[in-house]
Amino acid sequence: MNDREPVASKLPVIDVAGTHAQIGSAIGESLRDGLQRVAAGHCESLERSIGLEHALALARQLEQPSRAALPACIEELEGMAAGSGVDFLTLFSMNALQEIRFLAGRDGANPDADDDDEDGCTSLALSSEATLHGNVLLAHNEDAGTERGELPYIVRARPTGRPAFVGFAYSGLLLYQGCNAAGIGSVGNALYTRDIRVGTPKLLAYRDVLDAEFLEDALRRATRPWRANGNNHLIANAEGDIYDLEVSGGDFAILTPNNGTLAHANHIVDARLRQLEWGDLLNSRLRQQRAERLLSSQHGRATVESIWAILTDHSNAPKSICKHMHPEHNPHVQTVAGVVIDLTAGEIQVRPGNPCQGETTTVRLSA
């Protein structure tokens, strides 16, 4: 699979500065045509599944606590809506899609149902003792529905009064996998918990974490009260301290590395939280076990390139770490991007599409 030609050219890099509203507006203007296309597809998909009117009504319920808890994120989305011409509530519903579907009872009531937007994702972290040159690394494969991954880009931002950051995102989502000038790095992946409630959507927490000024600040932002949904946040600082937060709607657990490395997929590891989990997560367990084995095999010798080798691994294909579209086994989902973050260097590398095929775009915090 990995001997094919690259499927995409280098990603667009959007350089922005100013208030959260100004940053959102600049991103929206840069992505105007693409965001309008993705938003139209999103609305059509909702209409076919749970009904657009019902979905937007649920989005309004989620918007209220989000405005109270995360006003900066709302300002950024409002700016993006103004810059792109996409209706704000539609854009917000794109960022709250899993919560809307779970609250509608569609997936939460029947976790075995087929879904064209089922998340996967595999995340990795390595502290300095695990790497050849002493660099602190984070890595992530983003698995999503093809429609969700149509519009990938990198943002390098200088928010007013907050640390500069560089992060990967796609399709108007605040799901920023990246690092900031305070040395905070963040990746993460979906969890499936039963205590879904009206609150702040999980994707907004990714953007909030990149406003953090130190590690504890980042961890507290990932576990703010009144969150709606479960998610896994893998957060590190440039000093090599790594914490994995398994977060549900009403609870969370903290995991730490084993011998300087940590891998996480989409199942809950903490024994206490596991009672909240639902769904068939065998594939998640296989991906995490494979990632842990590969991390162990290169301990003390890991480099950015050897981490890319993990993200492009095809063991158990097509249900592998690098997940390809397959008409029977992966009819609706695939890996839409791979990301490697070097916190020591303040740098992010992104390959759009399957990372075994995509061309690498490298962006540093400093232009």
N, C-alpha and C positions, 0 to 999 in steps of 0.2 A: 504493500500500500504506500509506503513512504518513498518510493522511487519515482513518483509522478512529478510533473512540473508544478511549480507554485500556482495556486488557484487565484491569487489576488495580488495586486501591487501593494506598495507600501500604504499604510493607513493614513488618512488625514490626521494632522495634528492641529488642534484648535488652541491657539494661544489667547488667553483672556485674562482680564484683570478688573478689579473694582468690587462693588458690593455684590451680594449674592444675586440680587435682581439683575444687575448689569452683566454678571457672568452668564446667567441663564439666558438673557436676551441675546448675547453674542453667540452662544452655542446654538440657540434656536435659529438665528439668522443664517449661520453657517450650514445648518442641516435642513433648511426650510423645505425643500422639495422632498427629500427623503423622509422627513418626519411626517409630512402630510400623507405620503404614500403608506407608511407603516401604520399611522393612526387609522387610516381608512380600512386597512386590512384587519386591524385590531377590533374595530367596531363591527365589521362584518362577522368576524369569528364569534364575538360575544352574542350577536343577534342569533346566530345559528345554535349556540349552546344554551345559555341561560336567559337570553333576551336582553337587548341593549338597555331598555328602560329599567329593568330590574337591576342590572349591573351598575348603572349610573346612580340609582337610588342607594345602593350599598356603598358606592364610592363617596357619596355625600356624607354618609354616616362615618366613614373612616377619615374624611377630610377634617371634621370638627376637632377630634383630639389631636390630629397632626398639626393643625394651626396653633393649638395651645402648647404642644410639647416641642415642636420642631419648626418654629416660624421661619428660620433661615432656609430650610429645605423647601418650604412652601413658596418663599420669595423667589428662589431659584427656578422652581417649576413655573411660577407665574411669568417670570421673565422669559423662560424658554417658550411658553405658550404665546406670549406677545411677539417674540422674535420669529417664530415659525408659522404663526397663523393657525396653529392647532388649538382647539378649545381646551381651556385649562382642565375642566373636569375629565375630558377624554384623556389628556396627558396624565393626570393624576391616576385615573383608572388603569392606565398602562403600568404605572409604578405600584399598583395595588392589586394586580391581577390574581395572584394566588389567594390573597385574603378574600377578594370578591367571590371567587369560585368556592372556596371553603365555606364562607358564610352562607352562600346560596345553598349549601348542602349537597352540591353536585359531587365533589370529590370526597369531602369529609364523611359523607354518609355511605359512600361506596368506594373505598380506596383501591379496589381492584379494577375500577372502570378505566377504559382506554382514555387517554387525554392527549391532545395535540400540543400540550405545553408542559409536559412533565419534565421537571428539572433533574439533573444528575449532578455533575461536577465533582472534581477531585482536587483537594488542596494540600500543599506541602509547606513545611517550614524547616529551615536548617540554621542552627546557631554556628558561631565561628569555629568551634572545635570539630564540626562535621564537614567543613569545607577545606579545600586544598590551600586556599590563600587567606583563610580567616574571614571571609565575607559572610554576612548574614543574608540569607536568601528566603524569599517566599515564592511560591509558584501555584498555578491554578489552571485547570481546564474548565471552561464554561460550557456546559451542555444545556441546550434549550431547543425549543421548537424552531424550525427553520425560519418561520416568519419573524420570530423575535430577534433572530441574529442577522437580519438583513443589512443593518446599518451600523457597522462598527467604526469606532473612532477613538482617538486619544485626546484628552484634555490636559493642558498645562496651564494652571491657573494661579493667580496671585490675588486671593481674596483680601479685601480690606479688613485689617485687624486680625487676620487668621493666617496660619502658616501656608506658604505656597505649597501646591501639590501637583503631582502628575498621576493620571489614572486612566485606565481603560473603561470604556462604557459602550453601550449600543442602544439604538432605537429609542433615544430619549429617556432612558432609565438612569436613576441615580445610583445604580449598582457599580460604584467606582472601586475597581481593584487597583490599588496603587500605593504611593508613599508620599509623605509630606516633608517639609523642611525641618520639622521638629524630630525627624527620625522615626516617625510612626509609619508602619506598613500594615496593610489590611487586605485580606482575601476572605473568601467564605463560600458556603454552599447551603443548599436547602436541607431542612429537617422537616419531618411530618409529625406534628403533635396534635393531640385531641383538645387542647385547651385554647383553641382559636377564639378570639373575642374581638369586639369593636375596639380599635386602638390604632396605633401608628403602624403603617406597613413596614415590613422588614427591609425593603430596599432603601428606604430613607436613612436607615441606620448606617449604611455604608458611606454615604455622603457625610453624615454627621461625624463619623469616626475620623475622617480626614481633616476635620477642623480641630482635632485634639492637639494639645500642646505638650503632653507627656503621656506616658504609658497608662497610668491609672485613669487619667482623663479619658483616654480612648476606651478602656474597658467599661467605664461607667456610661459612656455614650452608647455602647452596644447593648447595655442592659437597662436602659431608661424605663421607668415605670410606664404603664399604660400602653405597652407595645401590644400588637394584635396577634402575633404569629411566631411560630418557631423558626429558628435559623441557626446556622453555625458560623461563628466569626473567629477567624484565625488571625491574631494580631501580634505584631512583634515590634521591637524598637531596634535602633542601629547598634545598641550595646549587646544585642543577642538574647534579650529576655523574650520568651515566646509563651503566649497563653492562647488556648483554644476555649472559646465560650460556646457551650451548647445551650441555646436559649429557646425556651418555649414561651407561650403567651404569658404565663404567670410565674415562671421559675427559671433558674439557670444553674449550670454547673461549670466548673473550671477544670480543664485538663492541661497538663504540662508535658514537655517533651520527654522522651526516653532516649538517653545518650545523645542529646542535642538535636534530635529530629522528631518530627511529628507529621503524620499524614491523617487526613480526615476525608470521608466521603459523605454519604447521606443518611447514615444510621446513627442512633444515639449510643455513645459508648458508656456514659455514666450510668451505673446500675440504678441509682435512685430515680433518674429521669426517664429510664427506659419504659416505665409503666405508661407513659403518656404517648408512646409511639404507635403509629399504625402503618399498615401497608406491607407489601412484599419487598423487602430490602436486601434480598440475597445478592443482587448485583452490586449494591453498595459495599457489602462485606467483602466480596471478591476483589473489587477495585482497591479497597483500602489495604487488604492483605497484600496484594501485589505491589502497591506503592511502598508499603513498609519494608517488604523484602528487598526491593530495588534500592531504597534509601540505605538500608543496612549494608548492602553489598558494596557501596561506594563510600562508606563512612570514612571521614578524614581525607577523602580524595575528590569530593564533589566539587563540580564547577558549574557555571551557568549552562554550558553545553551538555554536561552529563544530566542535569536536571531536565533539559529539553528532551533528552532521550527517554526519561520517564514519562513525560507528557505525550510523547509520540508512541508509547508502548501499545502493542496490539495483542497481547496475550488475552485469550478469551474473546477475540473478535467474533462478531461485531459489537459485543457488549463490553468492550475494553475501555481502558483509560482514555485512549484516543478513539472516540466513538463515531463510527461512520453510519450514514443513512443506509438502512437495509429494509427492503419492502416487507419482510416478515417480522424481523426482530426489533428493528428501530424505524418503524414507518413514519414517525412524526418528530423524532428528536435526533440530534447529533451534536458533536462538539463544534461550537461556533467560534471559539478562539482559545488560544493558549497564552498564558501570561507568566513571565518570570520577572521578579522584582529583586534588585540588588540594593538592599538598604544601606550597605556600606558605601556604595558608589552613588547612591541617590539616583537610580536609573531603573527604567522599566523597559522590558522587551515584550512585544506582542506579535503573535502570528494569527491573522484572521482565518476563519474556517478551521478545518482539521490542521493541527499544528505540524503534522507530518508533511503537509503540502504548502502551507502558507509561507509567505515571505516575511522575514522579521523586520519590524520597525522598532528602532531603539530611540528612546527619548530620555534625556536627563532633566532633573529638576531645574538646573540652571541652563538657560538657552545657549 
